[in-house]
Amino acid sequence: MNLERIAKVKRSKPFTVLDAIVAAILVAATVAACVLIFRKPAMRLEISDGGALTVIELDGAAQVVALEHLTVRIEDGKVWVTDADCPDKLCEHAGAISRAGQQIVCLPNAIVITLTGDGGLHGVLG
């Protein structure tokens, strides 16, 4: 009796066409959800410079924000650092950010540039 059950299990197919279809639908739904979550652009720019917090509403107009240690450019819904006086200039090389939740950090000068708004994925860890 045990040998018959073992032979039956060996002949069975653990993965069917229906399983593949269900997996494909789940992957497509996950990709669609991610696209919808991150589609909205950021609404505000928050610059934390030491202890001071500056909030700038992004209204579509091109702006240049000159801080003590770096210069931030806002244009076409994107934000990037154009000039920094820190030695490594990693904040300049970070490139442009455009979605809520993205950040540019200048560690030597303790400056954090964050885009906020409805388009980011926010969660609580704990």
Buried (B, 14 or more C-beta within 10 A) or exposed (E): EEEEEEEEEEEEEEEEEEEEEEEEEEEEEEEEEEEEBBEEBBBEBBBBBEEEEEEBEBEEEEBEBEBEBBBBBBEEBBBBBEBBEBEEBBBBEBEBBBBBBBEBBBEBBEBBBBBBBEBBEEEEEE
